[in-house]
């Protein structure tokens, strides 16, 4: 028998194991985890929007991410775009592209700019990424509310001059989490611990005028669960989040954050009725859990934010799979 052949046969299992375990995460394509815009309204008056594409890991080679642009706005007439594709350089995780408005004197009204990411061979697509931008005209007032489109935060909805062209919506509930996910993903208050009571929350929005909540209460069907302390004042377009407990940790979009003064919000998953009342017991707003019960392991949020019906959070494309967004819009942006 050839001893060299014997040695080769003897070491074949070791060679096979070496090949098997030499496969690392370097062999797995990177994933595109986020494509976002710094704003979704592009003002004709010196407007600039930054688009950012982000991978989950650093690129091992230069990666090109193409996209298509559609909509009623015209390139080189209404806007310019710095590149026709993202290029994420080797060793980095993201790339940016700049959209800049073009000033003119034409009355054009609100135009649209729809950006869609094209499929990429060497990058995993975790979602269908599309960004919809409104190009606002400073020569017209589409909704006839006295605020030019370029300065109007709600250019297609008649609103108030004192509220940047948006209607005053009053004081409302925008998001409620009564059933935190059972795993660490349910840690809505960000304190590092998932707790069935502490991570419950109610998100309020005040569109104006300034609102003094001192002495107001939150109650469930059984008893008062939270008394707002003296000095709880919400400015115009401010957000307030009340968690069940714990130590809320994070920015929460700059919202005012409190925890239930009575130790828990104690929202019953199978159905409960949450009520905000003034110090005299007059009801201000309510939230009925019963029609939305079913233990969803995520929050219910208005879609669109502030004006829409309540839907499960992760079902909204802009959420990118997030189970909740206390203090922020569905997509994580600040109000």
Buried (B, 14 or more C-beta within 10 A) or exposed (E): EEEEEEEEEEEEEEEEEEEEEEEEEEEEBBBBBBBBBEBBBBBBBEBEBEBBBBBEEEBEEEBEBEBEBEBEBEBEEBBEBEEEEBBBEEEBBBBBBEBEBBEEEEEBBBBEBBBBBEEBEEBEBEBEBBBEBBBBBBBBBBBEBEBBBBBBBBBEBBBBEEBBBBBBBEBBBBBBBBBBBEEEBBBBBBBEEBBBBBBBBBBBBBBBEEBEBEBBBBBBEEEBBBBBEEEBBBEBBBBBBBBBBBEBEEEBBEBBBBBBBBEBBBBBBEBBBBBBBEEEEEEBBEBEBEEBBEEBBBBBBBBEBBEEEBBBBBEBBBBBEBBBBBBBBBBBBEB
